[in-house]
Amino acid sequence: MSSFQAAIAAELPYLRRYARTLTGSQSIGDSAVRETLQAMIAAPDEIDEDAPVRVELYRVFHRIWSDSSLRSIDMPGAIVGSLPRRLRKALLLTTIEGFSVEETAQILDMNTAEVDDFVTQARSAIHSMLSARIMIIEDEAIIALHLKSLMMSMGNDVAAIVRTESEAIATAAQVEPELILADVNLADGSSGIDAVRHILTTMTVPVIFITAFPEKLLTGEGDEPAYVISKPFNPDNVVATVWQALLVSRETAAMAEAD
C-alpha cells in the first residue's frame, strides 16, 4: 500500500462521519463512501496525489457522489438536515470537519465568497436551534461572569456556575447540562479534569476545557478532550467552539436515534 493510500484509509472514518451527517442515514452515507472508493480505484488518474490527502478525498467524494436525493431530513433533533444542500455541505465542512473556507471552496468547486455566504446563511438559520443549558466550572469569579455573559449572548441558559470538583459533580446531577465549560485547577485545589471524568460516567455531554494549562490535556496519551481553549481566551474563539460542540452533539444524537 502506498503512503497516499494509507493516508486515505486513515481518513475514511471521518469521511463516513461526514457522509452520515450530510445524508441523515448511516446506510446511505456509508454507501456514498463506498461509491467514492470504488470510483477512485477504477479511475486513479482522477486523483491528485500532490494535493493534501484529506482535501482531495472530500473533493473526490463530492465530484463522484450524486446528491440529487439529498433532501431535508425529517428527524427529531436534526439541525443541519433542515438546511438546503449547498448550505449543509459548507456548514459541515467548515464546522464539524474543520476545513478552512479556502479548503471548502476547493472541495465543493466554489469560490471562497460563495462558501462564506453559505456558511453565514447556515449559521443564521440555525442559531436559535442551538441554545442549550450550560454549566460553568470556574473558580475565578471575573472569568466565570465573562463566560456567563458570552453564553447568554448566544441565547443559552447558564444553569449553574460552580467552583470545586464536588460542587460540579453534585450540580451536574441536578441541572443535567447540555454542555460544560470547565477549568482545570479549581478553588479548593481539586481538579476540573476529575470532575468532568466523574460526570461523564453518568451522562453524555460535550465538554470544553478553558484553561491556562492546556498542556495537561494535550499530552497525546490516552483519551483527551476534543475541545481545549487556552487562557487568556479570545471570546470569538469561545463562541465558535461552543457553537461547534453543540452542533456536533445534537447531530450525533439525532443520527443515533435514526439508526
C-alpha positions in Angstrom: 0.0 0.0 0.0 1.4 3.4 -1.0 1.7 6.2 1.6 -1.1 8.0 -0.2 -3.4 5.0 0.0 -2.5 4.6 3.7 -3.3 8.3 4.3 -6.7 7.9 2.5 -7.5 4.8 4.7 -6.8 6.8 7.8 -9.2 9.5 6.8 -12.1 7.1 6.0 -13.7 7.2 9.4 -14.0 11.0 9.2 -15.5 10.8 5.7 -18.1 8.3 6.9 -19.0 10.6 9.8 -19.4 13.5 7.3 -21.4 11.4 4.8 -23.7 10.1 7.5 -24.4 13.5 9.0 -24.8 15.0 5.5 -27.4 12.4 4.4 -29.0 11.7 7.8 -28.5 8.0 7.4 -25.7 5.6 8.3 -26.6 3.2 5.4 -26.9 5.9 2.8 -23.8 7.7 4.0 -21.7 4.5 4.1 -22.9 3.6 0.6 -21.8 7.0 -0.7 -18.4 6.5 0.7 -18.2 3.0 -0.9 -19.2 4.5 -4.3 -16.4 7.0 -3.9 -13.7 4.4 -3.1 -14.9 2.2 -6.0 -14.6 5.1 -8.4 -11.2 6.1 -7.0 -10.0 2.6 -7.6 -11.5 2.4 -11.1 -10.1 5.8 -12.2 -6.9 6.5 -10.2 -5.9 9.2 -12.8 -8.6 11.4 -11.5 -6.8 11.7 -8.1 -4.3 14.4 -7.5 -1.7 12.7 -5.2 0.1 16.0 -4.8 -2.8 17.7 -3.1 -3.4 17.5 0.7 -4.8 14.0 1.2 -7.9 14.9 3.3 -8.9 17.8 1.0 -8.5 15.5 -2.1 -10.6 12.7 -0.6 -13.5 15.0 0.2 -13.2 16.7 -3.2 -13.4 13.4 -5.0 -16.3 12.4 -2.8 -18.3 15.4 -3.9 -17.3 15.0 -7.5 -18.3 11.4 -7.7 -21.3 11.1 -5.4 -24.5 12.4 -6.8 -26.5 14.2 -4.1 -29.7 14.5 -6.2 -31.6 12.6 -3.4 -30.2 14.8 -0.7 -33.4 16.4 0.7 -34.5 17.8 4.1 -34.1 15.3 6.9 -37.2 15.0 8.9 -35.7 13.6 12.1 -36.0 14.8 15.7 -33.0 16.8 16.7 -31.6 17.1 13.2 -30.5 20.7 12.7 -28.2 20.5 9.7 -30.8 18.4 7.9 -33.2 21.2 7.7 -30.9 23.3 5.5 -30.7 23.4 1.7 -28.0 21.0 0.4 -25.4 23.6 -0.5 -25.6 25.4 2.9 -25.5 22.0 4.6 -22.3 21.0 2.9 -20.5 24.3 3.5 -21.5 24.3 7.2 -20.5 20.7 7.9 -17.2 21.0 6.1 -16.2 24.2 7.9 -17.6 23.3 11.3 -17.7 19.6 12.1 -14.9 18.6 9.7 -12.7 21.7 10.4 -11.8 22.7 6.9 -10.9 26.3 6.2 -13.0 28.4 3.8 -10.3 28.0 1.2 -10.2 24.2 1.5 -14.0 24.0 1.5 -14.1 26.1 -1.7 -11.7 23.7 -3.3 -13.7 20.6 -2.2 -17.0 22.0 -3.4 -15.6 23.6 -6.6 -16.8 27.1 -5.5 -15.2 30.4 -4.8 -14.4 31.5 -1.2 -17.0 34.3 -1.3 -19.7 31.7 -2.1 -18.6 29.5 0.8 -18.5 32.4 3.2 -22.0 33.4 2.2 -23.4 29.9 2.5 -21.8 29.4 6.0 -23.2 32.8 7.1 -26.7 31.8 5.9 -26.5 28.4 7.6 -25.3 29.8 10.9 -28.1 32.4 10.8 -30.7 29.8 10.0 -29.9 27.5 12.9 -28.6 29.9 15.6 -31.8 29.8 17.6 -31.9 26.0 17.4 -28.5 25.7 19.2 -29.4 27.2 22.5 -28.5 25.0 25.4 -28.4 24.5 29.2 -24.8 25.2 30.2 -22.8 24.6 33.4 -19.6 26.5 34.0 -16.9 25.1 36.3 -14.6 28.0 37.1 -13.2 29.3 40.3 -12.3 32.8 39.2 -15.3 35.0 39.5 -14.5 37.5 36.8 -13.8 34.8 34.3 -16.9 32.9 35.2 -19.1 36.1 34.8 -17.4 36.8 31.4 -18.2 33.3 30.2 -21.8 33.6 31.5 -22.2 36.8 29.6 -20.9 35.2 26.4 -23.1 32.2 26.8 -26.2 34.3 27.4 -25.5 36.5 24.4 -25.7 33.3 22.3 -29.1 32.6 23.7 -28.0 29.9 26.1 -29.2 29.3 29.7 -26.4 29.2 32.2 -27.9 26.8 34.7 -25.0 26.9 37.2 -21.6 28.2 38.0 -19.5 26.0 40.3 -16.1 26.4 41.9 -15.0 23.0 43.1 -15.0 19.3 41.9 -17.5 18.2 44.5 -19.9 21.1 43.6 -19.5 20.3 39.9 -20.4 16.6 40.4 -23.4 17.3 42.6 -24.7 20.2 40.4 -24.4 18.3 37.2 -26.7 15.6 38.5 -29.2 18.3 39.4 -29.2 20.5 36.3 -28.3 17.9 33.7 -26.3 20.3 31.5 -26.2 20.1 27.7 -22.7 21.5 27.6 -20.0 22.1 30.2 -17.3 24.7 30.2 -14.6 23.7 32.6 -11.3 25.0 34.1 -8.6 22.5 35.2 -7.4 23.9 38.6 -10.3 24.7 40.9 -10.8 26.7 44.1 -10.0 24.1 46.8 -7.1 22.6 44.9 -9.4 20.0 43.3 -9.4 19.1 39.6 -11.8 20.1 36.9 -10.5 17.1 34.9 -11.5 14.7 37.6 -14.9 16.4 38.0 -15.6 16.0 34.3 -14.4 12.5 34.2 -16.8 11.6 37.0 -19.7 13.5 35.4 -19.2 11.6 32.1 -19.7 8.3 33.8 -23.4 9.2 34.3 -24.2 11.3 31.3 -23.1 12.1 27.8 -22.4 15.8 27.4 -19.9 17.8 25.4 -17.1 19.5 27.4 -15.0 22.4 26.6 -11.9 23.0 28.8 -10.9 26.6 29.1 -7.6 26.6 30.9 -4.2 28.3 31.4 -2.7 24.8 31.4 -3.6 23.2 28.0 -0.5 21.0 28.2 -2.2 18.9 30.9 -4.9 18.0 28.3 -2.8 17.7 25.2 -0.2 15.0 26.1 -1.1 12.6 23.3 -1.6 9.8 25.8 -4.9 8.1 26.2 -8.4 9.8 25.7 -8.2 13.5 25.6 -10.9 16.2 25.2 -12.0 17.3 21.7 -12.3 21.0 22.8 -9.5 22.8 24.6 -9.2 26.6 24.7 -6.2 28.4 26.3 -6.4 31.3 28.7 -6.4 34.2 28.2 -9.1 33.4 25.7 -10.5 35.1 22.6 -14.3 35.5 23.1 -14.9 34.8 19.4 -13.0 31.5 19.8 -15.1 30.5 22.8 -18.3 31.3 21.0 -17.3 29.4 17.8 -16.2 26.4 19.9 -19.4 26.3 21.9 -21.3 26.5 18.6 -19.4 23.6 17.1 -19.6 21.4 20.2 -23.4 21.9 20.4 -23.8 21.2 16.7 -21.8 18.0 16.7 -23.6 16.8 19.9 -27.1 17.5 18.5 -26.4 15.9 15.1 -24.7 12.9 16.7 -27.7 12.3 19.0 -30.1 12.7 16.1 -28.1 10.2 14.0 -28.1 7.7 16.9 -31.8 7.9 17.2 -32.4 7.4 13.5 -30.2 4.4 13.2 
